[in-house]
Amino acid sequence: MDVRFFLAKNLMDMGYVACIEAQVVLCSAFHYLKQVLGELRETGEFKGMTQQEYIDARQQVEDLIDLEEHYEIEAKTVEKRMSR
């Protein structure tokens, strides 16, 4: 598949305002995860992100999934039962 097909202009020309193409996300994630894990296996470390980029990415993930709300739910349910 020619990935240039997924250029925004091409999609707009076809009438799409937005496109959620699972294969684009899946294949890109796989590609970069493979690189990261390969580097970790070969060198024992990953140098593709700075510490600040990692911190920022982690915070973005936590914000996207509303992690604080999950912690609150856990404290009211699981943690409460565990303390008995």
N, C-alpha and C positions, 0 to 999 in steps of 0.2 A: 504494500500500500504506500502510495506517495504521501508522506505526511504534510506536504505543501497543500494538500487538499483541505486541510483544516485551518487555512489562513482565514482570518476574520473577513477579509474582502470577499473571498470565494463564498463563504457562508452567507454573507449579506446579499451577494448577487443572486443567491438561490432563494432569497426571501426570509432567511432566518434573522431574527432579532437577537437571539441568544441560542447557544447550542450547548447542551450538556452531553458530551460524548464520553461514555464510560471508558472506552478503549484508550482514549487519549490520556486520561488520568491514570488508568491502570498500567498502561505500557510505560509511561514516563516514570511513574513511581517505581515500577519494577526495574527499569534501566538504572535509575540513580541508587536505589537500594542495593542493587547488585554491585555497583561501584563502591559504595560505602562499605558493605560487608566484605568485599574482596580486599579493600585496603586494610580494614581491621584485621582480617585473617593474615595478610602478608606482612604487615608492619606492626600490628598491635595498637595502632592509633589511627584516627581519622583527622586529616588536616584540611578538609574541604570547607569547614566553617570556623569562624572565630568563636571564642567563648561568648562574646556578646551576641553574635548571630544565633547561637544555640539558645541562649537565655531568651532572646526575643521570640524565636520560633516556639519555644516551650510555652511562653506566656500567651502567644496567639492561640495555640492549641487549647490551653486551659480556658481562655476566654470564649473560644468557639463552643466548647462543650459545657461551659458554665460550671467549671469544676468546684467552685466554692459552694454552689447549691448542692452538688453531690456530697460534698463533705458534711454539709448541714443535715442532709437526709441520713447519711451514715451515722452521724452522731446521735440522731434521734431514734434510730432503729437498731442497727447492728451493734454499735458501741454500747448502747443502753442495755441490750440483752447480755452482752459479754461481761458487764460489770456486776451482774447478779451473782 
